[in-house]
Amino acid sequence: MKQKKIMAAMLIATIAMTSVPVLAATGTKTATLNNAQIRFNGGAVQNIQCYNIDGHNYVRARDITNNLDMWIFDYKNGKTGIMVDSRKPAEIHKPMEKLTQRTATVQLKNAELAYNSMVSKAECFLLNGRYYFKLADFAKASDYALDSEIAVVDHDARAGIAEEPIYKSFDALDVVWNNDTRMIDVKRTTTDLFKIFNDIREQTGNPVATKPAINDDRPKDITSNSSNIETNNTSKQEPIISGFENFQPQPPLTSAPKEGEILANILIDKSKGAYLDENLDYPNQKNYTIPYAKIGPIGQCTWYARARFVETVGVSTLYEEYWSGAVGEWVDHVQKNNISNVRATTDPYAIEPRSIATWDTHALFVEWVDYDNNGKPVTIYFTEANAYHQGDMKEGRYYPDFDGKVQTYTFEDFINIKGCGQFRGYIMGK
């Protein structure tokens, strides 16, 4: 099944996006304790505790990711959902706590299920601090992320903007239901993105890349909780990310920008649009410039702030944990780890142009700062995404004529932006 998807993407060079899971009725539901027989990666069959709602089993997200050795992060920014990263190992492998509550009244909600930074929609509920999802939605989110990754590889190979794919392989999640045995097989399946890249390069007459002797895309020594990261006096050197080798950042501004001006160069051709569908579920990856095509998930405030930082400062620290963890932890992580190309401060008055400002649940990019005669910040010029969307605008979507516009706030209003939680600090280049 996966091979057919890969061949289709290679031959016709289009994005074969899988459907985002169809969401059923949400609201107050009665969940009944149940067991599901699941075999992970061909191993022994396990009885995984779950809850049944309207004939569908909802499993604890960590029961799946722990058994497949995948990293997971619960949203802590007021939204509902989780992030799963198959490129990072699970932090904890011990069995989950035994469930004893026979029935529970839960709120079934629409949520985000982000797999390797690509966001899908799914139903879930939160019970006693644990998220429960349907296994089928895990598989659909994985397929969607894989198809998106193949589309990026296809684009990079044909456009000649990279010498090799940003990731050499993609570990997806495959779910198969056996109706006869009433058992579910859940497996990690690996797709060779390097081979796809080279096959497309050969088709277009471009030279193929040499595969490294060791092909392991997983970053090493990464944890998802910055409080557990020990201080290291040795600078952590940023890896060179494929596609950024010859990237030239924008020069610094020489004067304050105009309000409403868009400084970021995000789309290659605005007439081709930012999405492939009217619902804005499938980004037109081929039409995004570096770095906006390589940093995800597209449309989020963190996507824009990180990509704008790369576009102006030239720093592409994509593997560091603080980029994928909660935005409120980024500054703390930078301060505890001597990273070679970035620095951070929690001093609100230490604001500088071309920096990322962070709060508990928001990140934006500082373009310019007006200071008074004593060097105190007076007016802040900034740009952002996924904020103040109005009317029919969806959250988590990029709108080319709205997001990224220059705004100005007084320093006091800037630090106390409403709805973002506590101010955390700034991340700047060294």
N, C-alpha and C positions, 0 to 999 in steps of 0.2 A: 504493500500500500504506500509506504513512504517512498519507495523507489519510483513508483509511478508519478508521485508528486514532484520528485526531483527531476526526472526526465522531462516532464512537462515544462517545468521552469527553465530547464536548459535549452529545450528546443524552440519554444516560442518566446522565451525571455519576457514573460509577463508575470505579474504577481497573481498567484493562484491562492487568494486568501480564503481560509476556512471561515465558516460562519461563526459569529459570536454567539454563545449559547442563548437560546430563546428563554426569556425569563417568564416564569409562571406567576400566579397570583402571590403577592406578598401579604404580610400582615401577621396577626396573631395566629399561631398554630400550636397544636399539641404534638410534641415529639415523644416517641415511644422507644425505649432502649431495645436495641437489637444487636445481632452479630452478623458479620459478613465474613465469608471464607475467602481470604485473599492470599495469593502466592506472589511473592516479590522476587523478580529476577530468577524465576525457575527454582526457588528454594522450597523449603517446607511450607505447607499450607498453614496459615495463621487465622485464628478467630479474632478479627478486629472488631472491637465494640464500636457501635455507631447508633444513630437515632433515625427512626423511620418517620417520615412525614408524607402523608398522602401516597403511600406506596413507594416512596423513594428513600434510599438510604443516604444519610449525610455522615461522612466520616470526619474525624479530627484531622485538620490539615497536617499536623506534625506526625501523625501516624503514617502518613504517606511519605513525607519528605525525609523523615528519620530513616525509614526502611530503604529508601533509595539513595541515601547519603546526599541530600540536597539541602542547601541553606534556605532558611525561611525567616521572614521578618514581618511582624504584625504592624499594620499602620498605627501610628500614634499621633496623627495630625488631625484628628477629628473625623476623618473619613473612615469608611468601612471597607476592610479588605486586607489582603496579604501580598507580599512579594516573594516569589520563589526564584532561586538562582541555581541552575544545575551546574554552574561552573565553580561553585564554592561548596566545600563539604559541609555536612550538617554539623552543628556545634555539639549536639547531644544525641547519643544513640540509645540511651537507656529506655526501657519500655515506659509508655505513658501510664499515668495513674489510672487505677481501675474505676470504672464508672459504676455507681450504685443507684443513682436516681432513676427509677423506673419510667417515670413520665415527667415531662417538663413543658411549661408554657413558654414558648419562645417567639421572638419577633423575626420572621423571615424577611430579609432585606436584600435589595439589589446591592451588589458589592463589586469591587475591583479585584481581579485575580491576575496579578502581573507575573508573567513567566519570562525570565531573562529580559526584563525591562519592557516587554510588550504587554499592554494592558487589555484584558478581556473583561467582559461583564459576566457575572454569575450570581446565583442566589446563595445566600448563606445565612447562618444565624450564629450568634455569640452566646455561649453558655459557660458560666464559671471560668471566664477568661480564655476560652478556647474557641477558635473558629471551626465551623463544620461546613463542608462543601460536598457536593456530589462528585464522585470519581469521574463521571463523564465530563464534567466541566473542567476538571484538571486536564484531561486529555485534550479537550478542545482548545484550551488556553495554550497548551504545549504545541499543538498543531499550528495554531495561528502564529505563534512566535517563530516556529521553524520556517513557515512559509515566508514570513517577513524577513528572516535572516537570509534565506535563499535569494529573495528579491534584492537585498543589499549586495550580496556577493555577485549576482548577475550584473547589477548596475556598475559596480566597481571594476569588474573584469572587462566589460564592454567599453566603458568610458576611459579605461586606462589611467584611472586616478590613484591606483594602488598597485604595488608590486606583489601583494599577497593579501588574502582576506584578513580582516581584523581578528577573527577567530578561525582556528584551523578545523574545528569540529563543533557539532551541536548535539548535546545530549537531550533528547526529548523523552516524553513520558507516554507509553503506550498502554492502553487498557482494553482487555478482551474479556467478554463475558461468555462463559460456557454454560449454556442452558441445560445440558444434560447432567453435569456434575454440580450445578449451582455454585460455581466457583469463579472467582475473578483473577485473571493473570494481569499483573502490573509489572512492567519492565522499563528499564532505561534503554533507549535505542539511540545509537550514535550515527549521525550523518557526517560524512567526510566533506566538509565545506571546501577544504583545500583542493580536493579532486574536482568538485564542481567548478571552482574558480579556474583551474587549469584547463578543464574541458572546454569551457567557454572561451578562454584565451586562445586555445588552439583553433576553435571555430572562427574566431575573428582575425586569425593570423598573427597574434601577439605571442611573444615568447612566454613559456611557462615558468613558474617560480620553482625554486628548489625547496623541498620540504625539509624542515629541521630534523635532526636525528631524534630529538625528543619532542613529542607533540603533546603537551599538556597545557590546556588553556586555563586551568585553575590557578588563580593567584595563591601564593603561599602566605602562611602566617597571618591570616585575616580573621578577625572576629567581628560579630555584629554589635557588640556592646562596647562602646568606647571606654566605659569605666573599668573594663577588664584588661585594657591594653597598657602594658607597662611602658614607662618612659624609656626612650632609647636615645642616647646622646649621639649616636651615629646617624647621619642623614640617610633617609630612605630615598634611593635614586628612582626616579620615575622611569618606567619602561617606555621605550619608543613605540608608539602605536602606529600600526600600519595605516597609511593614508595621510599621516601628519608629518612625514619626514621632510617634505618640501613646502609645508604650509607656511604662508607668510601672513602674520597677524596685521590687523589694521594699525596704522600709526596713531599715537596719542592725539587727542583733540588739542587744538591750540586756543580755542575759545569756547564759551558756553554754547551748547546746542540750542536749537529753537524748540519750544514746547510743541508737541505734536509731530515732531520730526522722527522718522524711523531710521536708525543708524545701522541696524543689523542687516546683513545680507543673507537671508534665510532661504529663499527660493531661487532656483536657477532661472525659471521662466514663470512669472506670476500668472500668465494666461493659462498655464497647464494645471494650476491649482495645487492646493496643499493636500488634498485627499482624493481618493479614487471613487468615493461614493457619496451620495447625498446626506447620509447619516453621519458622515465624518468619523467612521469607525476605522478606515483603512488609510493610513498616511501614504501619500504618493512619494515613497522613499527616493525614487530616482530623481525627483525634482528638488530635493533638499541639498543645499551646499554643505561642504565640510565646514565646520564640525557638526552642523545641525542634523545631518543624516546619520551620524555615528554615535550620537548621545541620545539616550531615551529616558523615559517614554515621552515621545513628542507631544507637546501641548501643555506639559506640566510646568510649574514655575521653576522647579529644579532643573528641568531640561534646558529652559531658556537661559537661566543664570549661568549654568555650567558652560553651555555652548558659547554664549556671549563672552565669557571669561577667556575661553580658548581663542575666540575670534580676535580679541583685542590684546590679550597678554601673551598668547601663544603657548600656554601651559595646558597640556592634555592629560592630566592625571586621571585616567579612566578606571584604573584597577583598584585604587585606594578605597578602603571600606567606607569612608565618610561620604563618598559620592552616592552610595547605594543605601546607606543607613538613614535614620531619621534626620531631617534637615537641622533640627535643633541640636544635634550632636556633632555636626561638622566642625565647628570651631574648637570644641573640646578635643576632638580627635587630632586636629592639626597641632594644637598646643602640646599635647602629650607625646607626639611623635615628630621628631625633627625631620620633616620632609624637605627634600632638597630644593623644591621649586616654589613652595608656597609658605606663607606665614599667616598668623591669625591673631586677633586681639578682641577682647571683650569690652574695651574702652569705647563707649559710643562717640566720644569726641575725636578719636583717632581715625576718623573716616577719611578715605582717599578715593580719588577717581580710579576707575577701572578695578573695582573690588566687588566682591559678592557680600551683600548684607543679609544676615539670617535672623529669623525669629523662630519660635517653637514650631510653626507650621508653614513658614513662607521663606522664600529666597528671592532676591531681586538683584539687579546689577546697577552699580553706581557709575554713572557716566562722567559727571563733573561735580565739583564742589566750589561754591563761593565762600571765601573766608573773610572775616573782618580783619582789622589792622592788628589784632592780637593773635591771629591765627586760629580763631574759633570758627567752626563751621556755621554758616548762616543759611544758605540755600542749597538744597540737594537736588541735582538733576539725575533722574534714574529711569530705567526701563524695566519692564517685567512682562510676564505672561501668566495666563490663568488667574486673573484678578479682575474683579468688577465686570465680569461678563454680564451682559444685559439682554433683555428680550428673549429671543430664541437661541442665544449663544449657550453652548454646553460647557460644563466644566471639563477641564482636561483636554481641550481642543485648541488648536492654533488657528487664529484668525489673522490673516496677513494685514488687513487694514485696521486692526484694532490693537493687537498685542505688539509690544515692542516700541510703542510711541513714547517719546520723551515726556516725562512729567516733572513738575517741580513742587517741592514741599519745603516749608521752613524746617530747620533742623529739629525743632521740638515736635512738630507734627510727624516728621519722618520716623523718629525713634519710637513714637507712640502710635504707629499705624494700627488701626482697629482691626480686630478679628484675626490677628496673627499670633497672639500669645506674647510671651516675654521676648524682648530683644536679646539676641545671643551674641552678636559680634560680627566681625568682618573677616573675610579671607582674601588675601592679596598675594600678588606675585613677589618673588624675592628679586 
